[in-house]
Amino acid sequence: MTNDFAPVKGLSPAEIEARIDAILAEATLAEKVGMMSGKGFFAAYKEDNRVWGARPYRAGGGIERLGVPCFWFTDGPRGVARGQSTAFPCTMARGATFDTDLERRIGEAMSLEIRAQDCNLSGAVCINLLRHPAWGRAQETYGEDPHHLGAMGAALGVGLQTHNVCATVKHFALNSMENARFTVDVRIDERTLHEIYLPHFKTCLDAGVASVMSAYNRMNGEYCGQHRELLTDILRGDWGFGGFVHSDWVMGVYQPYGAAAGLDVENPEPRVWGDKLVAAVEAGHLEPAVIDTACRRILRTLYRFACAEDPLPDYPIGLVACNAHVALACEAAEKATVLLENDGVLPLDPERTAKVAVLGRLARLANTGDNGSSRVRAPHVVTALDGIVARLGDGRVLTGDEDDLAAARAAAAAADVAIVVAGYTAEDEGEFIPGDLTLGQDGAGRRAIGGDRLDLGLRADQIALIDAAAASGKPVIVVIVAGSAVLVEAWRSQANAILQSFYAGMAGGTALARLLFGDVSPSGRLPFTVARDPADYPFFDRDAARIDYGYWHGYAKFEAERLAPRYAFGHGLTYARFGYRALSARRASTAIEVSVAVRNDGAMTADEVVLCFIGFPGTVQPRAAKSLKAFARVTLAPGETGVVRMTVPLDDLRYRDPATHGWKLEPGVHRVVIARSAAEPLLETAISL
């Protein structure tokens, strides 16, 4: 074997290009096509007793004869789906932090753990838009708003690529329902596609994310993995993307012409390509240039990372789930938790709280998210009960659950306060795993699990537990564990405080205790809208063969239809109080520059999330009354004032013109709105564009 074409650290872009030219000149057609598929997955998966992530998966590249290396793939969105890695809070939880710096640092930590476990391609950047909270994989994305999705996804991608791991952004595009994901045909018009469902992908790619994973579903009749408009016209033509595109696992492409449409790699095996792709070229059905173009995109990306100098001299296994990463997971869980309601019961005073009742089966369950491809097997998990016991001591904590309501009520009555942990597990929502397939859950051949939710509320036995706790006469705090919105109308009157902790990761219990007892102030904000009535959300059919994605969803729909949400996008209470003043907005050459002064008028140091919406003149319809276009997070001590500065590019204010297939800026007066939530504007000024 000759290694003449292997990557070498320090090669310049020109030298890399010359090496790629040499590889393509030397490689056979079969070797080139071999680079366009994963290899060995099914055999490895069987050997590993069908445990997802037991080893790295070859996912494109690789010509052993020429010394060309491979991409080695690992998921996932809430941590590295390999070994015993750090389980961070799920992506939706991290979306609630509105903290791009934190998300970049989490990406860097994942990057270290990926390198330490012999992988170089990550599927962690999931930014599909939350159209409806019933979507089973909502926990894997950041929320309902395109700007927020793009900013958070770009931060994670930049962090992931710090240590020469190639990040892939997924699933391109319109993958916002789970059970029918392999077959559903999403029908969508041009403005809705380009203004609502695609901008966040472009934001991530503009930030440097180097790869794209296509979606399983169809768009306007064609599968996304072989959709020329998506993969070539938009991705390469309109956006100038130079990286490579690979399919989602197993059922990501159906025809050899997917290569001509713009797909570069079929993962995880050549089920459709391989010999069939070779035959298509030899028969003249595909031009050889199609193969060379795909291989060049794969090789450019592969060699770009392989030839770059690593920030660290080596990546030992001791980096995985190290103390610093566990502390980072705890920080994320603290910043993610949203205080939805509080009548003053929180924060609890540990000196005046003699006993606490911690109720609910979920309180003692290591429940970090679904059991599909995003599963992370952390070396340990601090449950809600663990965290509270560690904070107070075992003798001050009483327990009970749904199985014995009388005992639970008695525990609450004997305590000073009852904390009910309720919500979901991988049985209720997550990646849909048919009964004959396992992708990480323990055991094989189990019944189907996960998928889209049929009910947006809590289970009846959990509501009964809340009622039992309230019947004790003691204050009740409800902690919601879920991947997206949970309706609260059936029981909220029984609660003195409500928090949503999402799936809070391996240190979630520690973070929850710190929040409950006032060691830190809650600062998470909802990255989605919680309705009073499920009918207020867009139509959703988890078994649909075809579905129309209209223009309206989320806070824009609620505002357009004058619907009152229970909790608006951006809602979140705090133990501090913040005042706003001195809003300024100035048009620069290519952006609006915004600044506002924020003062902490409370008694403790706390974080505040500042949201900047832009309201449009209203001459173009349909269009949201206002859209989030910038946000920032600031930490302030009591009495401290900080000036928050944000930039809104004018390009982000344009609308898609179907007549020209281009973008236009709506002339007229635009409102600059500083708000705590979509329903809570604080300051406003106007600017003419």
Secondary structure, 3 states (H helix, E strand, C coil): CCCCCCCCCCCCHHHHHHHHHHHHHHCCHHHHHHHCECECHHHHHHHCCCCCCCCCEEEEEEEHHHCEEEEEEECCCCCCCCCCCCCCCCHHHHHCCCCHHHHHHHHHHHHHHHHHCCCCEEEEEECCCCCCCCCCCHHHCCCCCHHHHHHHHHHHHHHHHHHCCEEEEEEECCCCCCCCCCCCEEECCHHHHHHHHCHHHHHHHHCCCCEEEECCCEECCEEHHHCHHHHHHHHHHHCCCCCEEECCCCCCCCCCCHHHHCCCEECCCCCCCCHHHHHHHHCCCCCHHHHHHHHHHHHHHHHHHHCCCCCCCCCCHHHCCCHHHHHHHHHHHHHHCEEEEECCCCCCCCCCCCCEEEECHHHHCCCCCCCCCCCCCCCCCCCHHHHHHHHHCHHHEEEECCCCHHHHHHHHHCCCEEEEEEECCCCCCEEEECCCCCCCCCCCCCCCEEECCCCCCCCHHHHHHHHHHHHCCCCEEEEEECCCCCCCCCCHHHCCEEEECCCCCCCHHHHHHHHHCCCCCCCCCCCCCECCCHHHCCCCCCCCCEEECCCCCHHHHHHHCCCCCCECCCCCECCCCEEEEEEEEEECCCEEEEEEEEEECCCCCEEEEEEEEEECCCCCCCCCCEEEEEEEEEEECCCCEEEEEEEEEHHHHCEEECCCCEEECCCCEEEEEEEEECCEEEEEEEEEC
